């Protein structure tokens, strides 16, 4: 969506902040992704 101009880089930056109320409604397809490790604190 960023590359198509549908959202801005600032929108993404803001959505990654813990206090953000922005909702990312798009999930990138997992094609070719492999889960290597899960860590819990």
Secondary structure, DSSP 8 states (H G I E B T S, - for coil): -TTTTSS-HHHHHHHTSTT-----------TT---------
